[in-house]
């Protein structure tokens, strides 16, 4: 790129003053408190935080799994709530726990997902071929999910969430509980999504994962955003060599507030 060329940054998702409250027997719980941030087109943004920080709540709101109590989410400048079905056709969601239909083969699971999004049988067949090649699933298509290892099950879950060519994919703890070498294999899969131009919102507990994969990380604590920046900038600001040590230093500081 020439020195005088400008990098054009396109904002895909804009989260504006999102609030989420729950009413329980113990009273009202504020899961998110006036959260605002933008997700750039083509980036990998990771949501980090301890349990209860609000990261899964935020990703769930963006995935339209549950509504916000206040605020708005914009997709390319328009509220997703103006036409939520249209927005859902633009995103893919990969939950933490596999929810495959056990009575269907993997191919049938993909067909079911494609029909859910209103794809034609011809397009579904084309997408299955592409995804089977991309995720090395071809030999498993006529099998049932129970035969898959944990790593391949997650591969398939990601593949299924891509059946309709979404612009944004939301990955909720995609590598939790997997062996280290399988996690690393899935890192390559996630990097490949970015190379295809797909925007990735990643929720993870693994700080090394966020450090290696993320263009930016968003750290949440007690329902509020503490900071958003590149892993490199955050590590430099806290004089740490890795994101995990930086995160621990941040938590130490927050305990004294």
Steps between C-alpha positions, in 0.01 A plus 500: 500500500633846408584737783238753391219245468239510773370187668122504481343371821142380471295463819288187472339498846447797729387430855346808659438535873392139546354410838381164626328440832356184651247475780576221746398398851799700618385812319605665175832401346669732251683268259596782259527867589492748212734304271607665173751376242545444129602187312697563182432309183751219452652505849516242777377662820525300822285555808693428819405500865458283808182300548209739542677789327227523235678371191259212428205731564635752251573241231155351559335838442695549177397149394135597577468212749346741750407870490682787662327690780613827345715640221533390139708284266565634150601290200655717229332801657149357536343364818485121492158525665353668192520163320640237732439211260708670233779559751496136605557401138825700507652337810607154610504378858706213639395419859736369765314171540435292185129490416505267201198286422614151594248319278635672188825440316742790477390564143136502609588743780646734238198460272271579795702814578495610137124459476462698822663794324284455192776382267408305188593131479755584230669766713497270805674225301762749379561635850532150648768414245691820572478462879585128494819581307585802712459323833614152391162347576433311178553151639265570792199639315305174505585435867329613818639760736578256783793353306683834480785596731466823694713690251311379196170563670601864545618514138158382394323748726694785339433360153127480571493863613649598162246316283332827394819702438463742795693825524550462876556182697468488879710231667415433865792322668571287188804320647396451863598161641701395195857367507768765428596363156132487395454857620792605282343330199179693559700821523601444138133448412406831666787685329373357173160661558665841518696428182165444329386845611265374772480711815546293817373575850677259733413435863777313678650427841837419346724807505761341273223435248388862506860619471575287193173550314368847580538824313349660811382381838217644708536442873178501702472513877180518704295580191717790385770532236836556664701542182511418130823486303741275316672229707835661421394841629348358818811293576722803439287726722524251788866411430420131459623243249167322460132576527443268794745689723351829382151376589613396850653844557174661391301284742734593784434865433123459481487331841628818659241729344 
